Amino acid sequence: MDSEATQQAVNELHTIDDILRWSVSQMGKAGTYFGHGYANAVEEARALLGYVLSLTPDELIDMRHCRLTQQEKTQYVELLGKRIADRKPAAYLLNQAWFAGLPFYVDERVLVPRSPFAELIEQGFQPWLTHAPERVLDMCTGSGCIAVACAYAFPEAEIDATDISADALSVAEFNIGEHGLEEQVFPIQSDIFTGLQGQQYDLIVTNPPYVDAEDMSDLPDEFRHEPELGLAAGDDGLSLVDTMLLEAADHLTDNGLLFCEVGNSMAALDEKYPETGFIWLEFERGGHGVFVLNKAQLEHHRACYGKA
């Protein structure tokens, strides 16, 4: 945005509704990409403005006719300008993202939380999970959002949160501390299962890197702020999932379940292992590419995974 346009906005826009409408127009003209926790320009503008005004999205709606001060408008317009010019997701500008109704610190060491796992966690993984788990593994934890949300859902469970990235684990550890869960959630550095020898879990939840090479080359600029280690997964997007399928049964209890997100690589997974018959979950709030398998299914098809 040029300085003349921003100064005009500060001088001539007055209410919350005024500035939100203008923001949506500016982001539309700039071709801004959404999908990092916010579905569209309205949601992202509300997040940025709410941060400046210390108001929730609902409070912004209730106060939509209220006027802003000159200082508030100036601060907001500068923040929106960074969002547009740098193509940096709002979560990184604010160092905050929401997952399963919970706040998390995020920066460019981790992906911005946006998994449909939030809906599953809020539902207690029903109807697949028939008993409260005693041990849970969140593999490729990143910010730790899945592990922390699982701790709220299963307060009696012990939860391991693993990642290959020491930087990501630092963020996860911070979030675990912010939620006061140091005695329940344990960050562990591990490359898939290598750091978990002999460990078994009632529930394994994983949102691993699953972007294939073709999609990596076409990602919008907003994704370039995220760590490539958390996105790229080889030519077919399944380089980590292949190993997980092969080894997960060894780390599940007899009635244990594996829930895994592969996003757009779900078609490649079905094609690669047609014998498995993956159960693909549906979500009321959107999202796709999440399957569930139990230990018996993983053991039954292990030979197929080993040949991949």
ABEGO torsion letter per residue (X at the ends): XBAAAAAAAAAABABAAAAAAAAAAAAAAAGBBBGBGBABAAAAAAAAAAAAAGBBAAAAAAAAABBBBAAAAAAAAAAAAAAAAAGBBAAAAAGBBBBGGBBBBBBAABBBBABAAAAAAAAGGOAABABBBABBBBBGAEAGAAAAAAAAABAABBBBBBBABAAAAAAAAAAAAAAGAAAABBBBBBBEAAAABGBBBABBBBBBBABBAAAAAABBAAAAABBAAAABAEAAGAAAAAAAAAAAAAABBAABBBBBBAEAAAAAAAAABAAAGBBBBBBAAEEBGBBBBBAAAAAAAAAAAAAX
